[in-house]
């Protein structure tokens, strides 16, 4: 396959040159490029030189890949990398990209991905493009969405790195689905998708709340919390009103912590520990996003036996809900509890939730459907 140049929407895509080696080396020192791509670690100058002088030309000659240097069309400055990392005989290619740290915030990867995609369909005659990224790589996912890819789900990765996750996101793009140059396209800046990618693409934050003058912290669960989680989940009232495993041991607590970390990476939910002024575990509080309604969330919580009755949960619930409205853009947060769980209802109502009624057979509880109380808090309730 003969190398080509593409100029579109302010970017020049061209074959790699020997003179690009220094720029590639400098870009690939970036922590995010090393974290989310398959470049060697540590990345040495000889890696960059080998890539631009051997690997890239051989890929074009063999017709198995199409790697492009992404440059500024006006001045030729190197901005990133984009291209087809595989091309099969059935008309499917897979796209990959990175943006140099000095070029971020300019939609370089979006513009380049659209250009390569359009060229792949119109000039190579491909019938489908695939995109994959490790779950948690929200920046790459956002680029794919803006380039027109439909994110179809998750796939187990064949060769996950030692410090990476085992699951990947996968998306596809078909001819006629590439947004036109200059158009905003899906997931544009200011949209809910962009807003949440910015939140979940960063480490989970610590939130703050106050109860009777005591400052509480809502933070990610840590290893030192696990024994307290086990004790809370062995408490008869916790077992009675929640669906925690019974019996509950340390492996269950570790599993819950792993679930919380994965859920944040997947953009599914935010799971927090409530810690008292001494930073000691006093409960857990989860905000889960609905897969069917992007503006809907629901909460679940439990309190350590020794911390009950101190107002910690209403304060934490209010802080988490306010964060959900402002940071994640949800419009409604629902609360449910088995009928008779007056402690949970009292905490929700103190946090401002409005009781809305009883859902008959509203929840699954330990092998049977049971009636549930339902309440909700709306964004405008806090204004």
N, C-alpha and C positions, 0 to 999 in steps of 0.2 A: 504494500500500500504506500503510495507516494505521500510524503508529508505535505500539509497545506497550512495556509494562514487564514484566519477568520477575523474580520473586524465587525463588531456589532455593539451598539449601545455604549460606546466609549472605551471598550476593551479590545485589545489585540491579542489573539490567541495564535501562537506560532510554535514551531518545534523548538526544543531546548538546544542551547548552544553552550560551547565550552566556557564562554565568558560568563554564563549564568551560575557557575559553580559557587562562587563566593556568596551570591545572594541566596542560593538554596541552603548553603551551610548556615548562614546567619539566621534564616527563617526557621530552620529545623532545630535550632537551639530552644525554640519557644516551648514552654511547658505544655500548652494545650495541643500543639501539633504532636509532640511526643506522647502525650496521654491518649489521644484519640485516633491516631493513625498508626500505620505499621512501619514507620521509619525506624531504622536501627537506633538503639539506645546503648551507650551514648552515640550521638551523631557526629561523625568525624569528617574532616575535609575530604578524605579519600572517598567517603560514601557519596558526597555531593558530586565529586568529579566523575566517579564511576556511573552515577545516574545520568548525568547530562551527556557524557561522551560514549557510553556503551549501552546501558539499559534502554534509554529512550530511543536512540536510532535503531537498535535491534527490534524493538517493539513495532515500530513503523514498518521496517523491512519485512517482518514476519506476518504482519497484518493481524496480530493478536491483541494489540492495544493501540490507543491513540493518545499519547501524553502531550499536553500543551503547556507551555509557559504562558501565564496570564500577565499581560503588560498593559500599561496605560497607553491608549491609542494615540495620545497627543505627544508624549515625550519618551515613550518606550520603557519607562521604569518598571521593574519587575514587581508584581503585586501578589502573585500566588501561583497555584497549580490547579489545573482542571483537565479532565480527559476521560477517555474510556479505559478502565482498568482491565476489562475483558470484553471480547467479542466472540460469540459462538457462531456456529454454522446454521443455527435455526433463526437468525435474525434478532437476537437479543444481545444487548450490550449492558455493561454496568458502569456507572459513572462514579467518579471520586474527585475530591477537591480539598484544598486547604488554602487559607488566606494568610499571607505574611502579616506578622503582628503590626507592622507600620502601615498597613493598608486597610485595617479593619474599620467597620462603621461606614463603609462607602458602597455597600451592596456588590462588592467585587465578585464574590462567589455566586451570587444570584445571577448577575449579568452573564458571567462566564458559563454557568451551567445551562442557562437558556440557550446561549449561542451554540454550545457543543451539542445540546439536545436537538436543536433545529437542524444543524449540519448532519447529525447522525441519521435523522429521518429522511432529509431531503437529498443528501449526497450519497450516503452509504446504503440507504434503503432499509435500514433497520426497522423492525416492527414493534419493538418494545425496548425500553430502558429500565433498568433496575437501579435502585439506590439502597444501600445498607449502612447502618451506623450502630454502634453500641448503644444500648438503652442508657439514657442519661446524657448523651451528646446532643443537647437541645439546640445548640447553634447550628449543627449540621442538619438537624431535622427541620429547623425553621427555613434554612436555605432551600431544602428539597421542596417544602410546601410552597414557597414563593416561586419556585421554578416550575410548579404545576404538578409535581408528583403527588400521587395519592398514597398515603401511608396505609398499607394494607394490614399491618399487624406486626407480630413479633416472630422471630425465628431463632432457634438455638444456634450459636456460633460454632463453627467447626474447630477453630484454633484461637480461643480467647487468650489474650496475654495474661501473665501471672497476676497483674494488678487490675485486670479488667473484669467486666461482668460476662456471664455466659449467654445472655440474651441480647439479641439485636433487633432494631426496628428494620422493617423492609417496606419499600415503596416501589411503585411502578408508574411509568409515563408512556402514553401511547401517542402516535402521530395525531396532530391536530389539537393537542392539549397544552402545548408550550405557549405561555403568555407572550404577547407581542412586546418587542423592545420598548422600554420606557413606561410600560403599564405597571400599575401597582400589583395586580395579581392577588392571589389568596395570601392570607397571613401577613398582610402588609403591616407596616409600623402603626401602632395604635390599636390593632385588632386584639381580640381576646387571646388568640394563639400566640401572638408576639409578646403580649404582656405576661402570659404564663411561662413562656420559654425563658424570659428574662428572670423570673422568680426561681423556677425549678432548675435552671442552668447554673445557679449559684449554690453554695452550701446552705443548708437549712438555717434560718435565722433563729435568734433567741428573742422571744417576746417577753414583755413585762406586764405584771398586773399587781394590784394592791388590794389587800383584804385586811380590814381593821387595822390599818397602819403598817401591816407587814408586806414587804415587797416580795413578790413571787416571780420566779423565772419559768418560762415555758421554753424548753430546750430539747435537742435531740437526746434520745436515750443513750446512756453510756454503760460500759461494762459494770461499773460500780453500782448501778441501779438494779441489777438483775436479781439479787437476793431479795430485795424489797418487793419487786414485782412478783416473785414466787410466793412470798408470804401473803401479799394482797390477793392473789388468785387462788390461794388455798382457804381464804376466809369464807365461811358459810354464806354470808350475804352476797359476796361476789359470785359464788357458784350458783346461788339461787336465782340471781337476776341477769346474769350474763351467760355467754356461751363459751367461756374459757374452758379448755380441757380439764377434765376431772378424772383422775388426779393430775396435778400440775407440778412439773419439776423444772430444773434449771435448763434443760434442753428446750422446753417450751418457751421459756423466757428468751433464750438466745434466738429461737425461731421467730419470735415476735419482733425482736430487734432487727433481725435480718429482713423481715417483711417490711418494717418501717423504712429501712434504708432503700429497699427496692421500690417501694411505693413512691418515695420522693423522686427517685431517678425516672420512674415511668410517668410521672406527672399525674398520678392517681389520687394521692392523698398526702396529708401532712400529719404525722404522728408525733406528738410532743409529750415529754414528761413535765409534770408540774413539780417544781422544787421550791422548798420553803426558804426563808432568809439565810439558812445555813447551807443551802444548796443540796438539801436532802430530799430524796424522792417522797412525794406525798400523793402521787396519782398519775394517771395517763389520760390524755385527751386527744382524740383523732378528729380531723376534718376530712371527710371523704368526698371526692367529686363524682358526680353522677356521670356514667358513660353515655347515658341517653340524652341528658339535658345539660349543656355546658354551663348554665347559670344556676344550677342546683347543687347543693352540698348537703351532707348530713353529718351529725356528730355522734360520737360514742365516747364514754368516759367511765372511769372507776377511780375510787379514792381509797388510799391505804386506811385500814381500820383505825389506827391511832390519830389520823388527821381529820376524821369526820366531824362535822358540826362546827367547823371553824370558818366556813365561808370561802374556803380555797377554790372549790369547783365553780361556783357562780362567777367569781372574779376571773378565773382562768378561761371559762367558757365565753365570757364577754370579750376578753382580750383576743381570743382566737377568732371569734366571729367578726370582730371589727377588722382584723387582719385579712380574713377571707373576703370581706366586702371590698376593702381598699386595694389589697395586693393581687388577689386572684379574680376579682370582678364578679363574684357570684352575686345573685340577686335574692336568693332565698336559701336559708339553712334550716333543715328539718331536724327535729328531735323525736325519737320514739323510745318508749319504755314499756315493758310488760305492765298490764293493768295491775295496780297494787304496789308498784315501785314508787312509793311516795317520796323517798329521798331523791331519786333522780328527777322526779317532777318538780320538787321544791327547788332544786339547783337550777333547772332550766328556767323556771318562772322568775327566780331572783335575777337571772341574767337577762331577762327581758323577753323571753320566748312567750308567745301567746298560745295557750292551750286551745286546740282546735277540735278535739273530739276523740272518739274511740274507733279504731279500725278493727272490725271483727276478723279474727284470724290473721291479724296484720303482720305477724312475724313468726319465723320458725324458731322454736326454742326446744332444744334437746329432744328432737325427734317428733315434735308435734307442732301444729299451728296454734298459736294463742292470741288472745286479744291484746291490742296495744294502744296505749295513749299516744297521741300525735300532737305535736306543737311545732311552731316555726318562728323564726326571726327574719325580718326583711331588712334590706339595706336601709330603707327609709326610716325604720324604727329607731336607728341610731343617729339620725340627723336632728 
